[in-house]
Amino acid sequence: MQVFLIRHAEAVAETHALPDPHRHLTATGRRQARALGDRLRWHDCLPTHIWSSPLVRAVQTAELVAGNLHSELVIDVIPGLGPDADPGALLGALRGLGGEAIVVMVGHEPVLSALGALLIGRPALPGLARAEAVRIADGAVRWRFAWDAEAPDIATGAR
């Protein structure tokens, strides 16, 4: 199984009139998400599933990334992928897909780094920046990729 963990792109600030679940991407956030989709396509991200948190900023990020991946997959909005998600339950859902699955997951910190730590069998994974992706395959971090990076960081998962 391969998992691409993606933190949502830059979103507008929360206000009294615009509560957190409804925050949408800024113009910069939209550029970030499209650029990240381009970079993932250049590095052979061919998902079989695209999962998103139900929050607006995550869904918008997933849509823009998928568009620039040239993916026609339906984005599955997963309520359990929100900011208060249980990483253990997400791990169980991933395992239920089987070993050939390639899953793009768009969500929030600290859930994504906690899930990443479970996937690699380590106590922690450094948190993802906005519009950053981490590719995990065969129980190891293969690379991290920021939306504006020229090339992936092929390291031990450190920034």
C-alpha positions as CSV (number, residue, x, y, z in Angstrom):
1,M,0.0,0.0,0.0
2,Q,1.1,3.5,-0.7
3,V,-0.3,6.5,1.2
4,F,0.1,10.1,0.3
5,L,-0.7,12.3,3.3
6,I,-1.5,15.9,2.3
7,R,-2.2,18.7,4.7
8,H,-4.7,21.2,3.3
9,A,-3.4,24.4,1.6
10,E,-3.6,27.9,3.1
11,A,-7.1,28.9,4.2
12,V,-8.8,32.2,5.3
13,A,-8.8,32.9,9.1
14,E,-11.6,31.8,11.3
15,T,-14.0,34.6,12.3
16,H,-17.3,34.7,14.2
17,A,-19.1,34.8,10.9
18,L,-17.0,32.1,9.3
19,P,-16.4,29.2,11.8
20,D,-13.5,26.8,11.3
21,P,-15.3,24.0,9.4
22,H,-16.4,26.5,6.7
23,R,-13.0,28.2,6.1
24,H,-12.1,28.1,2.4
25,L,-8.8,28.4,0.6
26,T,-7.2,31.7,-0.1
27,A,-6.1,32.5,-3.6
28,T,-2.6,31.5,-2.5
29,G,-4.0,28.3,-1.1
30,R,-5.6,27.5,-4.4
31,R,-2.2,28.0,-6.2
32,Q,-0.5,25.9,-3.6
33,A,-2.9,23.0,-4.1
34,R,-2.7,23.1,-7.9
35,A,1.1,23.2,-7.7
36,L,1.2,20.3,-5.3
37,G,-1.0,18.3,-7.7
38,D,1.4,19.1,-10.5
39,R,4.4,18.0,-8.5
40,L,2.7,14.7,-7.4
41,R,1.8,14.0,-11.0
42,W,5.5,14.5,-12.0
43,H,6.4,11.9,-9.4
44,D,4.0,9.2,-10.4
45,C,1.2,9.6,-7.9
46,L,-1.5,7.5,-9.5
47,P,-4.1,7.1,-6.8
48,T,-6.8,4.4,-6.6
49,H,-8.6,6.4,-3.8
50,I,-8.7,10.0,-2.8
51,W,-10.0,10.7,0.7
52,S,-10.7,14.1,2.2
53,S,-11.7,15.5,5.5
54,P,-15.2,17.0,5.3
55,L,-13.9,20.5,6.1
56,V,-14.2,23.0,3.2
57,R,-10.5,23.8,3.0
58,A,-9.6,20.1,2.8
59,V,-12.2,19.3,0.2
60,Q,-11.1,22.2,-2.0
61,T,-7.4,21.1,-1.6
62,A,-8.4,17.6,-2.6
63,E,-10.3,18.8,-5.6
64,L,-7.5,21.0,-6.9
65,V,-4.8,18.3,-6.3
66,A,-6.9,15.7,-8.1
67,G,-7.5,18.0,-11.0
68,N,-3.8,18.6,-11.5
69,L,-3.2,14.9,-11.1
70,H,-5.6,14.5,-14.0
71,S,-7.5,12.0,-11.8
72,E,-11.2,11.3,-12.6
73,L,-11.6,9.6,-9.2
74,V,-14.5,10.7,-7.0
75,I,-13.2,12.3,-3.9
76,D,-14.5,10.4,-0.9
77,V,-15.4,12.7,2.0
78,I,-14.5,10.8,5.1
79,P,-16.1,12.3,8.3
80,G,-13.5,10.4,10.4
81,L,-10.6,12.3,8.7
82,G,-11.5,15.6,10.3
83,P,-9.4,17.5,12.9
84,D,-10.5,15.2,15.7
85,A,-10.0,12.0,13.8
86,D,-8.8,8.8,15.4
87,P,-5.5,7.8,13.6
88,G,-6.0,4.2,14.7
89,A,-9.4,4.0,13.0
90,L,-8.0,5.6,9.9
91,L,-5.2,3.0,9.8
92,G,-7.8,0.2,10.1
93,A,-9.8,1.7,7.2
94,L,-6.6,1.9,5.1
95,R,-5.7,-1.7,5.8
96,G,-9.2,-2.7,4.7
97,L,-8.4,-1.5,1.2
98,G,-5.7,-4.1,0.6
99,G,-2.1,-3.9,-0.3
100,E,-2.4,-2.6,-3.9
101,A,-4.2,0.6,-2.8
102,I,-2.7,4.0,-3.5
103,V,-4.5,6.4,-1.3
104,V,-4.3,10.2,-1.3
105,M,-5.5,11.5,2.1
106,V,-6.1,15.3,2.6
107,G,-6.6,16.4,6.1
108,H,-5.2,18.2,9.1
109,E,-2.5,18.3,11.7
110,P,-1.8,16.6,14.1
111,V,-4.0,13.8,12.8
112,L,-1.9,13.3,9.6
113,S,1.5,13.1,11.4
114,A,0.0,10.7,14.0
115,L,-1.4,8.5,11.2
116,G,2.0,8.6,9.4
117,A,3.7,7.5,12.6
118,L,1.4,4.5,12.8
119,L,2.0,3.7,9.2
120,I,5.8,3.7,9.6
121,G,5.8,2.1,13.1
122,R,7.5,4.9,14.8
123,P,6.5,7.0,17.8
124,A,6.3,10.2,15.8
125,L,6.4,11.8,12.3
126,P,7.3,15.5,12.0
127,G,4.1,17.5,11.3
128,L,3.2,18.5,7.8
129,A,3.3,22.1,6.6
130,R,0.3,23.5,4.7
131,A,0.2,22.1,1.2
132,E,2.9,19.5,1.9
133,A,2.7,15.8,1.0
134,V,4.4,12.8,2.5
135,R,4.6,9.6,0.6
136,I,4.6,6.4,2.7
137,A,5.2,3.0,1.0
138,D,6.1,-0.4,2.5
139,G,6.1,1.1,6.0
140,A,8.6,3.8,5.3
141,V,8.6,7.5,4.4
142,R,9.8,7.7,0.8
143,W,9.8,11.5,0.5
144,R,8.2,14.7,1.5
145,F,7.2,17.3,-1.0
146,A,6.2,21.0,-0.4
147,W,4.0,22.7,-2.9
148,D,6.9,25.1,-3.9
149,A,9.8,22.6,-3.8
150,E,11.8,21.9,-6.9
151,A,12.2,18.2,-5.8
152,P,11.1,16.0,-3.0
153,D,13.0,15.7,0.2
154,I,14.2,12.1,0.1
155,A,15.2,11.7,3.7
156,T,14.1,9.9,6.8
157,G,10.9,11.9,7.0
158,A,12.6,14.8,8.7
159,R,12.2,18.3,7.3
